[in-house]
Amino acid sequence: MKKTVLTTAIVLALASFAFAAEGAPAAGGLSDSVKVAIAIAAGFGIAIAAAFGALSQAKGLSTALDGIARNPAASGKIVTPMIIGLAMIESLVIYSLVISLMLVLKL
């Protein structure tokens, strides 16, 4: 019961800050808090894309090298699709970079 009351009191105390009236932004402009949120979202977006892109490229490369190690004669048939797959994964990270730059430069 005490936790519920304490949580409710904290939420109500912080709500006053959330509903505090700020000066209206200029016509068509964004408030400072929205600009900060967009910058943080762009940073997290590119960080997540780069992290998971690197993990997926490592997994693809590891699997391709494992296949070549098991059957060296098939290296010609494995390398070309591997390179194409790595390029496709990298293009997704580049798209994320472009979207993040578009968001940040919109500020």
Secondary structure as GFF3:
##gff-version 3
##sequence-region A 1 107
A	DSSP	alpha_helix	2	18	.	.	.	ID=ss1
A	DSSP	alpha_helix	32	70	.	.	.	ID=ss2
A	DSSP	three_ten_helix	72	74	.	.	.	ID=ss3
A	DSSP	alpha_helix	75	105	.	.	.	ID=ss4
###
